[in-house]
Amino acid sequence: MYDLAALEAALAGTVFAGKLHFLPVTDSTNADALAAARSGAPHGSVYLADEQRAGRGRSDHAWQSSAGDGLYVSVLLRPLLATTRLPLLPLAAGLAAVEAIRAVSGLTADLRWPNDVLVSAPRTKTCPFTPASKDRSLGTPSPWGPQSASRKAVGILVEAKSSGGAVDFAVVGIGINVHQRDFAPELAALATSLDLEGGRSISRQDLLVSLLKSLQREALGLADPAAGVAIPERVAQASTWIRGRSVEVHGPQACTGITAGLDENGFLLVRTENGLVTVQTGGIR
């Protein structure tokens, strides 16, 4: 469980100070933040839970949110931001998550457009580490095995309301797998956690503080036009997926080709046999 007094002390001087809302269990922190936004909650309000019963990601995919295992947080922003620049916000949140993970766990993370953060680390065949909250019985196979490819540890969901060409508010929801050691069968080959990759217990409390401070720098910096212009290239530099990767795009702009960077709005460019396609939405494989 979180030490709320320590969290408030650590967030002193940030836009989030005094605006932390914690529930042990909720359906969705994004739903909580959206309801609060419509009721006039202030910029910088943070909605945090220890467990989500109906956590969700992009395209209404479920997000596994068991008690005490992950970081489940949504931040309400009222940015001075044109609607045309809104697609940069999830990219800024991704950069914030990558920096927080590096600072707290030492792991290197990889951004996959538009809203996934993947991590991986060398693994040994056995590992003595057992999180205190998740003791395993003797004889249970270790989750550590041969080194594997990067797997998803973070999901980002941005939901916003705009009017008159400007963003009224945006809710940035971030879910990070921290202590998870087991996943549903359909996710086992795709998902991982910071503990699994780092081989030690990562503090959710420290991760939250680092994430919020990074988010303040990244997302709120979008009000500066120069900072916004730099985000697509910064994401491209932080990602192995943005350039030179063979992909299939599913959705309204379905195509197959090679990723060729991001445009100035943060949309993915894919070079196909028929020319360059600008992908604004869709699933990437």
FENMO-V965633 format. One record per pair of residues at least 12 apart in sequence whose C-alpha atoms are under 10 Angstrom apart, sorted by sequence separation. I is the first residue (numbers start at 1). J is the second residue. D is the distance in Angstrom with one decimal. If there is no record, write none. Layout:
# FENMO-V965633
((I,J,D) (I,J,D))
This chain:
# FENMO-V965633
((8,20,7.5) (21,33,9.6) (33,45,7.9) (52,64,8.0) (53,65,7.0) (97,109,8.7) (98,110,7.4) (107,119,7.1) (108,120,7.4) (109,121,9.6) (130,142,9.9) (158,170,6.7) (159,171,5.2) (160,172,8.6) (180,192,7.5) (181,193,7.1) (245,257,8.2) (246,258,4.5) (247,259,7.0) (257,269,9.6) (258,270,5.4) (259,271,6.2) (260,272,9.9) (266,278,9.9) (267,279,5.8) (268,280,6.8) (7,20,8.6) (33,46,7.6) (34,47,10.0) (51,64,9.3) (52,65,5.2) (53,66,7.9) (98,111,7.8) (107,120,7.6) (108,121,8.1) (129,142,9.8) (158,171,5.6) (159,172,6.8) (179,192,9.4) (180,193,5.7) (181,194,9.6) (218,231,8.9) (244,257,9.4) (245,258,5.3) (246,259,6.5) (257,270,5.8) (258,271,5.2) (259,272,9.0) (266,279,9.6) (267,280,5.3) (268,281,8.7) (32,46,9.7) (33,47,6.2) (51,65,5.6) (52,66,6.8) (53,67,9.3) (95,109,9.6) (97,111,9.5) (107,121,7.3) (128,142,9.0) (157,171,8.0) (158,172,4.6) (159,173,8.2) (177,191,8.5) (178,192,8.6) (179,193,6.2) (180,194,8.2) (181,195,7.9) (182,196,9.7) (244,258,5.6) (245,259,5.3) (246,260,9.9) (256,270,7.8) (257,271,5.3) (258,272,6.7) (266,280,8.5) (267,281,8.1) (32,47,6.9) (33,48,9.5) (50,65,8.3) (51,66,5.4) (52,67,7.5) (94,109,9.8) (95,110,9.6) (126,141,9.2) (127,142,7.3) (157,172,6.0) (158,173,6.0) (177,192,6.9) (178,193,5.0) (179,194,6.8) (180,195,7.3) (181,196,6.6) (243,258,7.4) (244,259,5.3) (245,260,8.2) (255,270,8.2) (256,271,8.2) (257,272,4.4) (258,273,9.6) (263,278,7.9) (265,280,9.3) (4,20,8.4) (30,46,10.0) (31,47,9.5) (32,48,9.3) (49,65,9.5) (50,66,8.0) (51,67,4.3) (94,110,9.3) (95,111,8.0) (101,117,9.9) (126,142,6.4) (127,143,8.6) (156,172,7.1) (157,173,5.0) (158,174,8.7) (176,192,9.7) (177,193,4.6) (178,194,4.8) (179,195,5.4) (180,196,7.6) (242,258,9.1) (243,259,4.8) (244,260,6.3) (245,261,9.9) (255,271,9.3) (256,272,6.2) (257,273,7.3) (260,276,8.4) (262,278,8.5) (263,279,9.7) (4,21,9.4) (29,46,9.0) (30,47,7.8) (50,67,5.5) (51,68,6.6) (55,72,8.5) (94,111,6.9) (125,142,8.0) (126,143,8.3) (127,144,6.8) (156,173,5.7) (157,174,6.5) (176,193,7.7) (177,194,6.4) (178,195,5.8) (179,196,7.6) (241,258,9.7) (242,259,5.7) (243,260,4.7) (244,261,8.4) (255,272,7.2) (256,273,8.4) (257,274,9.5) (259,276,9.5) (260,277,9.5) (261,278,9.9) (262,279,9.3) (4,22,8.2) (29,47,5.7) (30,48,9.4) (49,67,8.8) (50,68,5.5) (51,69,8.1) (52,70,9.8) (94,112,9.1) (101,119,9.3) (125,143,8.9) (126,144,6.1) (127,145,9.3) (155,173,8.2) (156,174,4.7) (157,175,8.6) (176,194,8.2) (177,195,8.4) (178,196,8.3) (241,259,7.3) (242,260,6.5) (243,261,5.1) (255,273,9.5) (256,274,10.0) (257,275,9.4) (258,276,9.5) (259,277,9.5) (260,278,9.7) (28,47,9.4) (29,48,6.3) (49,68,9.1) (50,69,7.9) (51,70,8.0) (94,113,9.3) (97,116,9.9) (98,117,7.3) (125,144,5.8) (126,145,7.2) (155,174,5.9) (156,175,6.6) (177,196,9.6) (178,197,9.6) (241,260,9.4) (242,261,5.0) (243,262,8.6) (255,274,9.6) (257,276,9.0) (2,22,9.0) (28,48,9.4) (29,49,6.8) (50,70,7.6) (51,71,8.8) (52,72,7.6) (91,111,8.8) (94,114,8.7) (97,117,7.7) (98,118,9.1) (123,143,9.8) (124,144,6.4) (125,145,4.8) (126,146,9.7) (154,174,7.1) (155,175,5.3) (156,176,8.9) (178,198,10.0) (241,261,8.8) (242,262,7.1) (257,277,9.0) (28,49,8.4) (49,70,9.4) (50,71,7.4) (51,72,7.4) (91,112,9.8) (94,115,6.7) (98,119,9.3) (123,144,6.2) (124,145,6.0) (125,146,6.4) (154,175,5.6) (155,176,6.7) (179,200,9.2) (249,270,8.9) (256,277,9.7) (2,24,9.5) (19,41,9.3) (26,48,9.0) (27,49,9.2) (29,51,9.4) (49,71,7.8) (50,72,6.9) (91,113,8.1) (93,115,8.6) (94,116,7.4) (95,117,9.1) (122,144,9.6) (123,145,6.1) (124,146,6.5) (125,147,9.1) (153,175,8.2) (154,176,4.5) (155,177,9.0) (179,201,6.9) (239,261,9.9) (248,270,9.4) (255,277,8.1) (1,24,8.3) (19,42,8.2) (25,48,9.3) (26,49,6.5) (28,51,8.8) (29,52,7.5) (31,54,9.6) (48,71,8.1) (49,72,5.8) (50,73,9.2) (90,113,9.4) (91,114,7.0) (92,115,10.0) (94,117,6.9) (122,145,9.3) (123,146,5.9) (124,147,7.6) (153,176,5.8) (154,177,6.4) (178,201,8.1) (179,202,7.4) (247,270,8.2) (254,277,9.4) (19,43,8.9) (20,44,8.8) (21,45,7.6) (22,46,8.3) (23,47,8.0) (24,48,8.4) (25,49,5.9) (26,50,8.2) (27,51,8.2) (28,52,5.6) (29,53,10.0) (31,55,9.2) (48,72,6.0) (49,73,6.7) (90,114,7.3) (91,115,7.0) (122,146,7.8) (123,147,5.1) (152,176,9.2) (153,177,5.2) (154,178,9.3) (178,202,6.7) (179,203,9.1) (236,260,9.6) (237,261,9.7) (246,270,9.0) (247,271,9.9) (253,277,7.9) (255,279,9.2) (19,44,6.8) (20,45,6.2) (21,46,5.9) (22,47,6.0) (23,48,6.4) (24,49,5.3) (25,50,6.0) (26,51,6.5) (27,52,5.0) (28,53,6.9) (29,54,9.2) (30,55,8.3) (31,56,9.6) (47,72,8.5) (48,73,4.5) (49,74,9.2) (90,115,6.3) (91,116,9.6) (122,147,5.2) (123,148,8.1) (152,177,8.6) (153,178,7.9) (178,203,8.2) (179,204,8.7) (236,261,6.4) (243,268,9.4) (245,270,9.2) (246,271,9.5) (247,272,10.0) (253,278,8.2) (254,279,8.5) (16,42,9.8) (18,44,9.4) (19,45,4.8) (20,46,4.9) (21,47,4.9) (22,48,4.8) (23,49,4.9) (24,50,4.9) (25,51,4.8) (26,52,5.1) (27,53,4.5) (28,54,5.6) (29,55,7.6) (30,56,8.4) (47,73,5.7) (48,74,6.6) (88,114,9.7) (90,116,9.6) (121,147,7.1) (122,148,7.8) (178,204,7.0) (235,261,9.3) (236,262,7.2) (242,268,7.4) (243,269,8.7) (244,270,9.3) (246,272,10.0) (253,279,6.2) (16,43,8.3) (17,44,8.2) (18,45,8.4) (19,46,6.0) (20,47,6.3) (21,48,6.1) (22,49,5.6) (23,50,6.9) (24,51,6.3) (25,52,5.8) (26,53,6.2) (27,54,4.7) (28,55,5.0) (29,56,9.3) (30,57,9.7) (46,73,7.1) (47,74,5.2) (48,75,8.7) (87,114,9.1) (120,147,8.2) (121,148,8.0) (122,149,9.7) (153,180,9.8) (177,204,9.7) (235,262,8.5) (242,269,8.3) (243,270,8.8) (244,271,9.5) (252,279,8.7) (253,280,7.9) (254,281,9.7) (15,43,7.8) (16,44,4.9) (17,45,8.6) (18,46,9.4) (19,47,8.6) (20,48,7.5) (21,49,8.5) (22,50,8.1) (23,51,8.3) (24,52,8.7) (25,53,7.3) (26,54,7.9) (27,55,6.5) (28,56,7.2) (46,74,5.9) (47,75,6.3) (120,148,7.2) (121,149,8.7) (176,204,9.2) (233,261,8.0) (242,270,9.1) (243,271,10.0) (251,279,9.4) (252,280,8.9) (253,281,7.6) (254,282,7.8) (256,284,9.7) (15,44,5.5) (16,45,6.1) (17,46,9.3) (23,52,9.5) (26,55,8.8) (27,56,9.4) (45,74,8.5) (46,75,4.6) (47,76,8.2) (120,149,6.5) (121,150,8.1) (178,207,9.2) (232,261,8.2) (233,262,7.3) (250,279,9.9) (251,280,9.8) (252,281,7.4) (253,282,7.2) (254,283,8.8) (255,284,9.8) (256,285,9.5) (14,44,8.8) (15,45,8.4) (16,46,6.8) (45,75,5.9) (46,76,6.4) (119,149,8.5) (120,150,4.6) (232,262,5.8) (233,263,8.8) (236,266,9.8) (249,279,8.1) (251,281,7.1) (252,282,6.8) (253,283,9.7) (254,284,9.4) (44,75,6.4) (45,76,5.2) (46,77,9.3) (118,149,9.3) (119,150,5.1) (120,151,6.6) (176,207,9.4) (231,262,9.6) (232,263,7.0) (233,264,8.7) (235,266,8.9) (250,281,8.8) (251,282,4.6) (252,283,9.7) (43,75,8.6) (44,76,5.5) (45,77,7.4) (118,150,5.5) (119,151,5.8) (120,152,9.0) (176,208,9.8) (232,264,6.5) (249,281,9.0) (250,282,5.4) (251,283,6.4) (43,76,5.9) (44,77,5.5) (45,78,9.8) (117,150,9.3) (118,151,5.0) (119,152,6.5) (120,153,9.3) (231,264,8.6) (232,265,7.5) (233,266,8.9) (249,282,6.4) (250,283,4.9) (251,284,9.0) (42,76,7.6) (43,77,4.8) (44,78,7.7) (117,151,8.3) (118,152,4.3) (119,153,6.4) (229,263,9.9) (230,264,8.6) (231,265,9.2) (232,266,5.3) (248,282,9.9) (249,283,5.7) (250,284,6.4) (28,63,9.7) (41,76,8.1) (42,77,7.9) (43,78,5.1) (44,79,9.7) (116,151,9.6) (117,152,5.9) (118,153,5.5) (119,154,8.8) (152,187,9.5) (229,264,6.6) (231,266,7.8) (232,267,8.5) (248,283,8.2) (249,284,4.8) (250,285,8.0) (41,77,9.6) (42,78,7.7) (43,79,7.9) (116,152,6.7) (117,153,6.1) (118,154,6.8) (151,187,9.9) (228,264,8.7) (229,265,8.3) (232,268,9.5) (247,283,10.0) (248,284,5.8) (249,285,6.5) (28,65,9.5) (41,78,9.7) (116,153,7.9) (117,154,4.9) (118,155,9.2) (144,181,9.7) (151,188,9.5) (152,189,9.5) (153,190,9.0) (154,191,9.0) (174,211,9.5) (228,265,8.9) (229,266,9.3) (247,284,6.5) (248,285,5.1) (27,65,9.8) (116,154,5.8) (117,155,6.6) (143,181,7.0) (151,189,7.7) (152,190,6.1) (153,191,6.0) (154,192,9.0) (228,266,9.6) (247,285,5.4) (37,76,6.9) (115,154,8.3) (116,155,5.1) (117,156,8.4) (142,181,9.5) (143,182,8.1) (151,190,5.3) (152,191,4.7) (153,192,5.3) (154,193,8.6) (246,285,8.5) (25,65,10.0) (33,73,9.4) (34,74,9.2) (36,76,8.5) (37,77,8.8) (110,150,7.9) (112,152,9.2) (115,155,6.1) (116,156,6.5) (149,189,9.7) (150,190,8.5) (151,191,5.1) (152,192,5.9) (153,193,5.4) (154,194,9.6) (245,285,10.0) (25,66,9.7) (33,74,6.5) (34,75,9.5) (37,78,9.0) (109,150,8.6) (110,151,9.4) (111,152,9.6) (114,155,9.8) (115,156,5.2) (116,157,9.5) (148,189,9.7) (149,190,9.4) (150,191,8.8) (151,192,5.7) (152,193,8.0) (153,194,7.1) (25,67,7.9) (30,72,9.3) (32,74,8.3) (33,75,7.0) (34,76,7.8) (109,151,9.8) (110,152,9.2) (114,156,8.7) (115,157,7.2) (150,192,8.5) (151,193,8.6) (24,67,8.3) (29,72,7.0) (30,73,7.8) (31,74,8.9) (33,76,6.2) (109,152,9.6) (111,154,9.6) (114,157,9.8) (115,158,9.0) (172,215,9.6) (24,68,9.2) (28,72,8.6) (29,73,6.1) (30,74,5.5) (32,76,9.9) (33,77,9.8) (109,153,9.1) (153,197,9.6) (28,73,9.1) (29,74,5.6) (30,75,8.1) (109,154,9.6) (134,179,8.3) (2,48,9.7) (28,74,9.0) (29,75,8.8) (30,76,8.9) (133,179,8.8) (134,180,8.7) (151,197,9.6) (2,49,9.4) (134,181,8.3) (150,197,9.6) (172,219,9.5) (1,49,9.5) (2,50,8.2) (131,179,7.6) (1,50,7.0) (131,180,9.7) (148,197,9.9) (131,181,9.5) (147,197,9.7) (22,73,9.3) (130,181,9.8) (21,73,9.8) (144,196,7.3) (21,74,10.0) (101,154,9.9) (143,196,7.6) (144,197,8.6) (20,75,9.4) (144,199,8.6) (19,75,9.9) (58,114,9.7) (98,154,9.3) (19,76,10.0) (58,115,8.1) (97,154,7.9) (57,115,9.3) (58,116,9.7) (97,155,9.6) (116,174,10.0) (16,75,8.9) (57,116,10.0) (97,156,9.2) (115,174,9.6) (117,176,9.0) (16,76,9.7) (94,154,8.7) (94,155,8.7) (15,77,9.9) (94,156,7.3) (93,156,7.4) (69,133,9.0) (93,157,9.4) (131,195,8.5) (68,133,8.3) (69,134,9.2) (91,156,9.1) (93,158,9.0) (130,195,9.6) (1,67,9.3) (2,68,9.4) (68,134,9.8) (90,156,6.8) (129,195,9.3) (1,68,6.8) (90,157,7.3) (129,196,9.5) (90,158,6.2) (131,199,9.8) (133,201,9.9) (89,158,7.6) (90,159,9.7) (127,196,9.9) (130,199,9.0) (131,200,7.7) (132,201,8.7) (129,199,6.6) (130,200,8.0) (131,201,6.1) (87,158,9.1) (128,199,8.9) (129,200,6.3) (130,201,8.2) (131,202,9.4) (86,158,9.2) (118,190,9.5) (119,191,9.4) (120,192,8.3) (127,199,7.3) (128,200,9.6) (129,201,8.2) (86,159,9.9) (118,191,8.5) (119,192,7.7) (120,193,9.2) (121,194,9.6) (123,196,8.9) (127,200,9.5) (86,160,8.5) (118,192,8.4) (119,193,8.2) (120,194,8.8) (123,197,7.5) (101,176,9.4) (118,193,9.5) (119,194,7.7) (121,196,8.8) (122,197,7.7) (123,198,8.8) (124,199,9.4) (86,162,9.5) (118,194,10.0) (120,196,9.0) (121,197,5.3) (122,198,8.7) (123,199,8.2) (83,160,9.5) (97,174,8.3) (119,196,10.0) (120,197,5.8) (121,198,6.7) (122,199,9.6) (83,161,9.1) (97,175,9.8) (119,197,7.2) (120,198,8.4) (121,199,9.0) (83,162,6.5) (93,172,7.6) (97,176,8.7) (119,198,9.5) (82,162,8.7) (83,163,8.2) (86,166,9.1) (93,173,9.1) (94,174,9.0) (81,162,9.6) (82,163,9.6) (83,164,8.6) (84,165,7.6) (85,166,9.2) (86,167,7.5) (89,170,8.8) (93,174,8.2) (74,156,9.5) (76,158,9.9) (78,160,9.6) (82,164,9.1) (83,165,5.3) (84,166,8.2) (85,167,9.1) (89,171,10.0) (90,172,7.5) (70,153,9.7) (71,154,9.4) (72,155,10.0) (74,157,8.9) (75,158,9.5) (76,159,9.7) (77,160,9.2) (78,161,9.9) (82,165,5.9) (83,166,4.9) (84,167,9.1) (89,172,8.2) (90,173,9.3) (70,154,9.7) (74,158,9.1) (76,160,9.5) (81,165,8.9) (82,166,4.3) (83,167,5.4) (86,170,8.7) (90,174,9.7) (81,166,5.9) (82,167,5.9) (83,168,9.1) (80,166,7.6) (81,167,5.7) (82,168,9.4) (79,166,9.0) (80,167,7.1) (81,168,8.6) (107,194,7.9) (79,167,6.9) (80,168,8.4) (81,169,9.3) (106,194,9.8) (78,167,7.3) (79,168,7.5) (80,169,9.2) (81,170,10.0) (105,194,7.3) (77,167,9.5) (78,168,6.1) (79,169,6.7) (105,195,8.6) (107,197,7.8) (63,154,10.0) (77,168,8.8) (78,169,4.4) (79,170,7.7) (107,198,6.7) (63,155,8.3) (77,169,5.6) (78,170,6.3) (105,197,9.4) (106,198,7.8) (76,169,7.0) (77,170,5.2) (78,171,8.8) (101,194,8.2) (105,198,6.8) (76,170,5.9) (77,171,6.2) (105,199,9.8) (75,170,8.2) (76,171,4.6) (77,172,7.7) (105,200,8.8) (74,170,10.0) (75,171,5.5) (76,172,6.6) (105,201,9.0) (58,155,8.1) (60,157,9.6) (74,171,6.4) (75,172,5.1) (76,173,8.8) (105,202,6.4) (57,155,6.5) (58,156,7.5) (59,157,9.2) (74,172,5.4) (75,173,6.4) (104,202,7.4) (105,203,8.6) (56,155,9.2) (57,156,6.9) (58,157,5.7) (73,172,8.3) (74,173,4.0) (75,174,8.5) (104,203,7.8) (56,156,9.7) (57,157,5.8) (58,158,8.4) (73,173,5.9) (74,174,6.1) (104,204,9.3) (56,157,8.2) (57,158,9.2) (58,159,9.6) (72,173,7.7) (73,174,5.6) (74,175,8.6) (101,202,9.6) (104,205,10.0) (105,206,9.7) (72,174,6.3) (73,175,6.5) (104,206,6.8) (105,207,8.4) (71,174,7.7) (72,175,4.8) (73,176,8.9) (103,206,9.4) (104,207,6.0) (71,175,5.6) (72,176,6.7) (103,207,8.3) (104,208,9.6) (70,175,7.0) (71,176,5.0) (72,177,8.8) (101,206,9.9) (102,207,9.7) (104,209,9.8) (70,176,5.6) (71,177,6.6) (100,206,9.0) (101,207,7.0) (104,210,7.4) (69,176,9.0) (70,177,4.6) (71,178,6.7) (100,207,6.3) (101,208,9.8) (103,210,7.5) (104,211,9.4) (69,177,6.8) (70,178,4.8) (71,179,9.2) (100,208,8.1) (102,210,9.8) (103,211,9.4) (69,178,5.9) (70,179,6.2) (100,209,8.5) (101,210,8.3) (65,175,8.2) (68,178,9.0) (69,179,4.6) (70,180,7.1) (97,207,9.2) (100,210,5.1) (101,211,8.0) (64,175,9.2) (65,176,9.3) (66,177,9.8) (68,179,7.7) (69,180,5.4) (97,208,9.7) (99,210,8.1) (100,211,5.0) (63,175,7.8) (65,177,8.4) (68,180,8.9) (69,181,8.8) (99,211,7.7) (100,212,8.5) (63,176,9.9) (64,177,8.8) (66,179,9.9) (67,180,10.0) (97,210,8.7) (98,211,8.8) (100,213,8.6) (63,177,9.9) (66,180,8.5) (96,210,8.6) (97,211,6.0) (100,214,6.7) (65,180,9.5) (96,211,6.2) (97,212,9.0) (99,214,7.0) (100,215,9.1) (57,173,8.5) (64,180,9.7) (95,211,9.8) (96,212,8.0) (98,214,9.2) (99,215,9.4) (56,173,9.3) (57,174,8.9) (96,213,8.3) (97,214,7.5) (55,173,10.0) (57,175,8.5) (93,211,9.0) (96,214,4.8) (97,215,7.8) (56,175,9.1) (64,183,8.2) (93,212,9.7) (95,214,8.2) (96,215,5.1) (55,175,8.7) (64,184,8.5) (95,215,8.2) (96,216,8.5) (93,214,8.5) (94,215,8.9) (96,217,8.0) (97,218,10.0) (118,239,9.7) (92,214,9.4) (93,215,6.1) (96,218,6.3) (113,235,8.9) (117,239,9.3) (37,160,9.8) (38,161,9.5) (64,187,9.5) (70,193,8.5) (92,215,7.5) (93,216,9.4) (95,218,7.3) (96,219,8.2) (112,235,9.2) (113,236,9.4) (37,161,9.6) (47,171,9.9) (69,193,9.1) (70,194,9.4) (92,216,9.8) (93,217,9.9) (94,218,9.2) (95,219,9.2) (111,235,7.2) (112,236,9.6) (34,159,8.1) (46,171,9.5) (48,173,9.8) (92,217,9.1) (93,218,6.9) (94,219,9.7) (110,235,9.5) (111,236,8.4) (33,159,9.9) (34,160,8.5) (43,169,8.2) (45,171,9.6) (46,172,9.6) (47,173,9.1) (69,195,9.9) (89,215,10.0) (92,218,5.4) (93,219,6.4) (111,237,9.5) (112,238,9.5) (113,239,8.6) (30,157,8.2) (34,161,9.5) (42,169,9.7) (43,170,9.4) (44,171,9.8) (46,173,9.8) (91,218,9.2) (92,219,5.4) (110,237,9.9) (111,238,6.5) (112,239,6.6) (30,158,8.7) (31,159,9.7) (91,219,8.8) (92,220,9.0) (110,238,6.4) (111,239,4.8) (112,240,7.8) (113,241,7.3) (114,242,9.8) (30,159,8.1) (40,169,10.0) (89,218,8.6) (90,219,8.5) (92,221,9.0) (109,238,8.2) (110,239,5.2) (111,240,7.4) (112,241,5.7) (113,242,7.1) (89,219,6.1) (92,222,8.2) (108,238,9.7) (109,239,8.5) (110,240,6.7) (111,241,7.2) (112,242,7.3) (37,168,9.4) (38,169,9.0) (88,219,8.6) (89,220,9.1) (110,241,8.2) (111,242,8.4) (37,169,7.1) (71,203,9.8) (72,204,9.8) (37,170,8.5) (71,204,6.3) (89,222,7.8) (37,171,8.3) (70,204,7.4) (71,205,8.7) (88,222,8.0) (34,169,9.0) (69,204,8.8) (73,208,8.3) (92,227,10.0) (34,170,8.4) (68,204,9.0) (71,207,8.2) (72,208,9.3) (86,222,9.3) (92,228,8.8) (95,231,8.7) (33,170,9.3) (34,171,6.6) (71,208,7.3) (75,212,8.6) (85,222,8.4) (33,171,6.5) (34,172,9.9) (73,211,9.9) (85,223,9.8) (32,171,9.8) (33,172,8.9) (73,212,9.7) (77,216,9.8) (81,220,9.4) (89,228,9.2) (92,231,6.9) (95,234,8.2) (31,171,9.2) (33,173,8.9) (75,215,9.3) (79,219,8.5) (80,220,8.6) (82,222,9.9) (85,225,9.8) (88,228,7.2) (91,231,7.3) (92,232,9.0) (95,235,6.9) (98,238,8.6) (30,171,6.7) (79,220,6.8) (80,221,10.0) (81,222,7.3) (82,223,9.1) (88,229,9.2) (91,232,7.7) (94,235,8.2) (29,171,9.6) (30,172,7.6) (31,173,9.5) (77,219,8.8) (78,220,9.3) (79,221,9.4) (80,222,8.2) (81,223,6.2) (89,231,9.4) (92,234,9.4) (29,172,9.8) (30,173,5.8) (77,220,8.3) (79,222,8.1) (80,223,5.8) (81,224,9.4) (85,228,8.0) (88,231,7.2) (91,234,9.4) (92,235,8.2) (95,238,8.0) (29,173,7.3) (30,174,8.9) (79,223,7.1) (80,224,9.4) (81,225,9.7) (85,229,9.7) (88,232,7.7) (91,235,6.9) (94,238,9.8) (28,173,9.4) (29,174,9.3) (29,175,9.8) (113,262,9.3) (114,266,8.7) (113,266,9.2) (114,267,8.2) (113,267,8.6) (114,268,8.1) (113,268,7.3) (48,208,9.6) (46,212,9.1) (114,280,9.2) (114,281,8.3) (44,212,9.7) (113,281,9.9) (114,282,8.9) (114,283,8.9) (113,283,9.3) (114,284,8.8) (113,284,7.9) (44,216,8.9) (112,284,8.9) (92,266,10.0) (91,266,7.4) (44,220,9.9) (88,264,9.0) (90,266,9.3) (91,267,9.9) (88,265,6.5) (89,266,9.1) (87,265,6.5) (88,266,5.6) (85,264,9.2) (86,265,8.4) (87,266,6.1) (88,267,8.7) (85,265,6.3) (86,266,9.3) (87,267,7.6) (84,265,7.5) (85,266,8.5) (87,280,8.8) (10,205,9.9) (10,206,9.3) (16,212,7.9) (11,208,10.0) (15,212,9.3) (16,213,8.9) (7,205,7.3) (11,209,6.9) (14,212,8.7) (15,213,9.1) (6,205,8.9) (7,206,8.7) (10,209,6.9) (11,210,9.5) (14,213,7.3) (10,210,9.5) (16,216,8.7) (2,203,9.7) (4,205,9.1) (7,208,8.6) (8,209,9.4) (11,212,8.3) (15,216,7.4) (2,204,7.9) (3,205,7.6) (7,209,7.1) (11,213,7.9) (14,216,7.7) (1,204,8.9) (2,205,6.2) (6,209,10.0) (10,213,9.8) (1,205,8.7) (2,206,9.9) (15,220,9.7) (2,208,9.8) (59,282,9.1) (59,283,9.2) (58,283,9.7))
